[in-house]
């Protein structure tokens, strides 16, 4: 897990010529099931990854942040906390630094002192593993530490979501930030996105979770993500509820003829996905990997057809994963349109699964994938040095 801890500390020493006060680790996430349900007040079932963003830092006495991104060719950025402005560079990594500082200054109603830092990451960017939420939570933890702000994981996740929504411009739900803040080692976490309660559930015995990076990328701000969210809001309005969480499948079918086909399909995915996600929690509690896999397969079909957020590359990867004898079930994960799929497999066949599926995918998609077994880690943490 600590692969980037020491390199990040060493980079800080080399760049700032002193020792950092501490280092923060904020994990990415993979969602086992429950996609596009979070902003509909539904259920999600992610786990915090052993891939993370690391920030080595030391406080400053002024209102400046000096930060170097070790995994972005040592790009340096200086942020003036007393004059925050949105970056002109739409896809720059430092928009998460500014956005998080902006939200926390408004929330705590005081100017924040800055810090010197080196940021490093082994979360693939744009792969659907929520490097953005990890960036937000890591910066939030550093700012909280150097300014003696109260650290409440759920509240900080809400602040990070606010930064994503209002500063970055992505109308994401709460899942990514909340699992990065509250992850539990060796467990997936069922999150109720309405009341933000959560329940940690151990993974089935003798199973492994494999992330399958298709090598394709998407940008959420430029994608159909916000369009899908609007379609869900339209469906809820037609159904006379605040959120699709409040609709059963029977109620949806009763009103099918009164809804545009596309809006019906979007609602059908969300409502059925909520049911699958709760069922997945129950299956995991019973150590039923077979049932869990069936639910994951059904989830992908729903995302592919009803919600239309899969892609050719994701479908190819999922198809090859599902035919391997080690695989209980596979599905796309994340917002879609590219990025990663996830599979639940028999742990003792992980090497063969990765080799066979990688070769089959590369032969058909003409794209080099990355497959790796992942482990559930705990949420964001501060390590004092």
DALIN-V517916 format. One record per pair of residues at least 6 apart in sequence whose ideal C-beta (glycine too) atoms are under 6 Angstrom apart, sorted by the first residue. I is the first residue (numbers start at 0). J is the second residue. If there is no record, write none. Layout:
((I,J) (I,J))
This chain:
((0,49) (3,53) (3,119) (3,121) (7,53) (7,55) (7,117) (7,119) (8,55) (10,69) (10,117) (11,19) (11,55) (11,117) (14,67) (14,117) (15,115) (19,55) (19,56) (19,57) (20,57) (21,381) (21,383) (21,384) (22,55) (22,382) (23,54) (23,137) (23,140) (23,141) (23,381) (24,51) (24,53) (24,380) (25,51) (25,52) (25,133) (25,136) (25,137) (25,179) (25,379) (26,47) (26,48) (26,51) (26,179) (26,182) (26,376) (27,48) (27,50) (27,122) (27,128) (27,129) (27,130) (27,133) (28,45) (28,47) (28,48) (28,129) (28,178) (29,48) (29,210) (29,332) (29,341) (30,45) (30,332) (31,44) (31,187) (32,44) (32,276) (32,279) (32,294) (32,295) (32,298) (33,42) (33,43) (33,44) (33,276) (34,302) (35,306) (36,43) (36,269) (36,272) (36,273) (37,43) (37,172) (37,173) (37,174) (37,192) (38,172) (38,228) (39,231) (39,242) (39,243) (39,244) (39,269) (40,192) (40,193) (40,242) (40,244) (41,192) (41,244) (41,273) (42,273) (42,276) (42,277) (43,174) (43,190) (44,187) (44,189) (44,276) (44,279) (45,178) (46,187) (46,375) (47,178) (47,182) (47,376) (47,378) (48,373) (49,373) (49,374) (49,376) (50,121) (50,122) (52,120) (52,133) (52,134) (52,137) (53,119) (54,116) (54,118) (54,137) (54,141) (55,117) (56,114) (56,116) (56,141) (57,115) (58,114) (58,145) (59,113) (59,114) (62,80) (62,81) (62,110) (62,113) (63,113) (64,78) (64,113) (64,114) (65,77) (65,115) (66,76) (66,116) (67,73) (67,75) (67,117) (68,74) (68,92) (68,118) (69,117) (69,119) (70,119) (70,120) (71,92) (76,93) (78,96) (78,97) (80,100) (80,111) (80,113) (83,97) (83,101) (86,94) (94,167) (95,134) (95,135) (96,138) (98,162) (98,166) (98,167) (99,135) (99,138) (99,139) (99,162) (101,166) (102,158) (102,161) (102,162) (103,142) (104,111) (106,158) (107,148) (111,142) (111,146) (112,145) (112,146) (114,141) (114,145) (122,128) (122,130) (122,133) (123,212) (124,130) (125,216) (126,212) (126,338) (126,339) (127,332) (127,333) (127,338) (127,339) (129,175) (132,175) (132,176) (132,179) (133,179) (135,159) (135,162) (136,159) (136,179) (136,180) (136,379) (139,155) (139,159) (140,379) (140,381) (143,150) (144,381) (152,180) (152,181) (153,195) (155,180) (156,176) (156,177) (156,180) (159,176) (160,173) (160,176) (163,169) (163,171) (164,170) (168,220) (169,219) (169,220) (170,225) (170,228) (172,192) (173,192) (177,190) (178,188) (179,378) (179,379) (180,378) (180,379) (181,378) (182,376) (182,377) (182,378) (183,199) (184,376) (184,377) (185,375) (186,199) (186,200) (186,201) (186,375) (187,200) (188,197) (188,199) (189,198) (189,280) (190,197) (200,280) (200,283) (203,286) (203,288) (204,286) (205,346) (206,288) (206,343) (206,346) (207,344) (207,346) (207,349) (207,372) (208,373) (209,342) (209,344) (209,370) (209,372) (210,339) (210,341) (210,371) (210,373) (211,316) (211,340) (211,370) (212,339) (212,368) (212,369) (213,312) (213,313) (213,316) (213,368) (214,366) (214,367) (214,368) (215,312) (215,337) (216,337) (217,336) (217,337) (219,334) (222,336) (224,334) (230,262) (230,265) (231,243) (231,265) (233,262) (234,262) (234,265) (234,266) (235,242) (235,243) (237,258) (238,246) (240,246) (243,266) (243,269) (243,270) (246,270) (248,270) (251,266) (251,270) (255,263) (264,305) (267,305) (268,301) (268,305) (268,306) (271,301) (275,294) (275,298) (278,294) (279,291) (279,294) (282,290) (282,291) (283,291) (288,327) (291,343) (292,327) (292,328) (292,343) (295,328) (295,330) (296,328) (298,330) (299,317) (299,330) (299,331) (302,308) (302,309) (302,331) (303,309) (308,335) (309,331) (309,335) (310,336) (310,337) (312,364) (313,331) (313,340) (315,360) (315,363) (315,364) (316,340) (316,360) (317,329) (317,340) (319,356) (319,359) (319,360) (320,326) (320,329) (320,342) (320,356) (321,329) (323,352) (323,355) (323,356) (325,344) (325,345) (325,348) (325,352) (326,342) (326,344) (327,343) (328,343) (329,340) (329,342) (331,340) (332,339) (332,341) (344,352) (349,372) (353,370) (357,368) (357,370) (360,368) (361,367))
